[in-house]
C-alpha cells in the first residue's frame, strides 16, 4: 500500500472515531441545528389583504344608462373606497374549518356606502383520501374559462375585468369522491352539492322553498381535464354542461365550455314596448387559449357565445325606450323610464347582455428588465354591435407584500351599442393593496 493510501486510511479512521466519540462537537454548531417544530404543519393559517382605492369616472351624459341613474346630472364621479379581506383555515385531525370574510366602504359624490359579508365559512371532514364532505357557505368557480363560465351553474357571476377576485358563496352540503387509476384514465372524481333555497337562506339564488342539486363528474383522461356538470332543481331551470382543458405544450393551453338550458326564462321588450316572458332553450359556449412566450408575455384570448343573451335589435329597442322616456313629458316619460329600470334589473342591465364577445388580455412580466413591474392590456369586444372596452394597466410589486395597480378603462362604440350606452365613458383607477 502506498504512503498516500496509508495516510488517507489513517485520516478516515481518525474522523470516524471523532464522530463516534464526540457527536455533540459535530452538531453543536448553529448552522446545523434544526427544530422539528419548524417543519410541522401548522394547524392555523391566516391571511388576506387591506386595500385602498381611488376611482375617477367621466359620466357619459348622453348614454342610456346615465338617464336611468341619479348621477346623470354630474359630469364626473370620484370615489374613495377601502376594503379588508380575511382568509383562514384551521386543521384538526381529519377535519378543517375554512373562512373568508370581507368588509368594504366607499364614499363618492352621491354618498356613503358600506357592507360586510361572509364570503365563505364551512367545515369539512376527510376520513380517507377518497372521501371529503363539507357543509357551510362555500364559493364555487366551476368551469375552465378565465373571463366567463357558462357552465358555472352555482357560481356567482365573475367580473371579467377582475376574474381572479374572491366571490361570495352559497350555503351548501357537499360530498367529494375521488379515485386514481393507471392508464389513459388517470383520475376520476364526483362532486355532489345540495343547495337549499329558503327565505333569508340562499334566497338570491332563485325561487325559494326548494332543494337544488348540482353534480360534477371530473376525469383526467389522456392528460385532458374534463368536467361533466348537471344542475337540477326548481329554484332555477335544469341545465347541463361540459368543459375541457388541455396543455398542448408546457406554455400553451386550450380550454372550452358548453352549456345547455332547455327552458330558459327570458324577459323581452317587443317593438310596441310590451313585455313578454318566454321559455326558450339556450346554448352557450366558450373557447379559449392561454400562451406564455419565451420573453414571458402571457396571452389569454376567449370567444364567448351567450345563448341567453339579447340580439342587437332587442338591445336597440331597450335603448330607444330609455330615449323615448327621457324625451316625453313628466308623466309618460316617468312611466317609460320606470319600465326600463325594471327591464334593466331583469336582464338588460346585466354585464355582457349581448350574444357574442371576444376577450383578450396580454401581460408582460418585467419588460426591459424593469424588476417587479408588469404592464397589461385587456379588451372586450361585442361582436354584434362592434362596441368595445380597452383597459391598459400597470402593476408594481417591488415592496414586500405590497401591490400597486394603475388602470385606465375606455369605452367606445356607435349609437345604441353596448359600450357606448354605459354610464361611464372612461374610468381611471389607482389601487393599493397590502397582503398579510
HUNOR-V252622 format. One record per helix or strand of 2 or more residues. SS is the DSSP state (~ for helix, > for strand). FROM is the first residue (numbers start at 0). TO is the last residue. If there is no record, write none. Layout:
BEGIN
SS;FROM;TO / SS;FROM;TO
END
This chain:
BEGIN
~;2;20 / ~;22;26 / ~;29;31 / ~;35;38 / >;43;58 / ~;63;66 / >;75;91 / >;94;107 / >;111;127 / >;130;137 / ~;159;161 / >;169;179 / >;184;197 / >;209;220 / >;223;231 / >;238;248 / >;251;268 / >;274;291 / >;296;304 / ~;311;326 / ~;329;347 / >;355;364 / ~;366;368 / >;372;381 / >;387;395 / >;401;411 / >;423;434
END
